[in-house]
Every structure is written in C-alpha cells, then in structure tokens.
Amino acid sequence: MKSVGINGFLSLIKPPGMTSFDLIRALRRKWPKEKMGHSGTLDLPACGVVVVALGNATKFLSYLLSRKEYVFEVVFGLDTETFDLWGKVIEKTPMEVDEGKVKNVLPQLEGRILQEVPSFSSKREKGKRFYQIAQEDLESVPKREAEVEIFSLELLDFLPGEFPRARLFMSCSAGTYVRSLARELGRLAGGIACAGFIVRVRSGPFTLENSFTLEEVLGGESSLVPVEEALSHFPQTIIPDRYLSQYFNGHPFPSSSALETGEIFRLKDRRGNFLGLARACGKGILKAEKVFK
C-alpha cells in the first residue's frame, strides 16, 4: 500500500537567529496543508542541520538515528547567563590556558556524563520552558542535570591570547548541550569558559553537505529523502501477500527472517513497496511497529 501526498525528510541549514519552529512556520508557506515536525531544536544563535519531517514521515521521527555532530568554539575566561557569547556577562577574567591543557582534559568529557541544563534552554518545567522562566527571574530556574553520551571530542584549532579560543569537533547523543560542555571544559581547565559559534554538521544520516537553505527550499531547489532511505539502518524483510491484512490490522504474523525479540525491521511487500516498520515479538513472529499509510 503506497502513501499519497508529500512524505519524506527535508534536511535544512538553520541560520543563526531563527528557531526550529521558525523554519517550520516558513515551510508552511510552501506546504500549508502538510503535517510537519522536526527531529530536535537548535539554539537560537546556533546554525546547521535541522531535519524536518513532512506528511507521514512525522510518524518516523523517533526512529531516525539520533547521533549529532558539531563544530563549535569555546571562549576561555568568560562566563555568561546563557553559557554562550550572546548572553549577559557574569564574569570576565583573563585566563591562562594552552593547547596542551585543553587536550589533556578532553578525555574527562567523553563517555556518559551528567550535564547541567542551561537556564536559557527549551526544557520544560510545569508546562513552562526554562528560558521563559529565566526571562522573568533567572534565580527561579530549577537546577536540572541531563545524562548524555559524548562519543568523541577533538581539538581542531587553538588560538592563544588574553581570552584563548579553542575550536572543537564533537560527536554525541541527542540532547547534548554544547554550551554546557563548553562551560565544563573551562572549569576543568582551571577557570571559566562559554561557547562561541555552534554549527551542527550532522543529525543522524543527514549532513551539512546534503542539506538545503530555506531560500533553496522555498524556491523549489531541494529534494526530500524518502522515509525508507532515512531508516536504512534497520534490516529489511519481505512480507508475503497472505499476511498483509494481519500487518495492517496490528496482528502478529510469521516471518522467515532470523529474529531477535525486540528487533525492528523495515517491511516491504513482494513488489518492493515500503510498508513501515515491524518489531519481532517472539520466535519467528513480527508485529506492526509503525505503519506507513
């Protein structure tokens, strides 16, 4: 069964100064009737890859690979309310730090770590976002931590001076706060620090190189990534025609594929049509996980 309408993922380059929701509002001028959603927010001053789902692709946002990659700058000797250069300065103290010290402390930030959630962030507390609370009273923002995973952290460049700057590459789990990591790097280096520029260069399978500007999209110079292609990290299995009704009605059906309970498969019919995702729920048994229709 093929889905009609516009269905797929669009990889956009968010410019600084726009929110992820601003992008979707702009896209509604081109596709006013389509369902839309995005795979994760990006800070207002940050730029880079934001993935938008259109139509039935919105059902599959949570199944995309979640790993993110960033190139960003850390400014030493400066602390701000927002943990980046665009916030009100809390402290400004020249700091002695060199390239060697930065390299030495980076391993302490790799692996599973707890991060302080920035006061100016989109995290919610009792229906209100942190940044909304902070705008009213910074001191009343709850103190929260988030567990994230840093897969790799690499120093790309270092600029010495009164307020040294380091440019880094990071591969991390979804939900990682780049600004918090910059601040923690300053603490580990024996002082204070905040984030400068932040560029998300990858979100799951989507990279900066295969993304489009908003102007290109609105001008018709972009293309959607099919849902099946974006889910290619899942193994594929074919469903015989006689079990199609069971799949679409949410009933378990047998499969000849080697199954491990809980494993998710991309499901296609014998004509090659993508039908959605199915999950193994027992030996040789699959059940619909998410139907593409």
Secondary structure, 3 states (H helix, E strand, C coil): CCCCCCCEEEEEEECCCCCHHHHHHHHCCCCCCCCEEECCCCCCCCEEEEEEEEHHHHHHHHHCCCCEEEEEEEEECEEECCCECCCCEEEECCCCCCHHHHHHHHHHHCEEEEEECCCCCCCEECCEEHHHHHHHCHHHCCCCEEEEEEEEEEEEEEECCCCCEEEEEEEECCCCCHHHHHHHHHHHCCCCEEEEEEEEEEECCEECCCCECHHHHHCCCCCCECHHHHCCCCCEEEECHHHHHHHHCCCCEECCCCCCCCCEEEEEECCCCEEEEEEEEECCEEEEEEECC
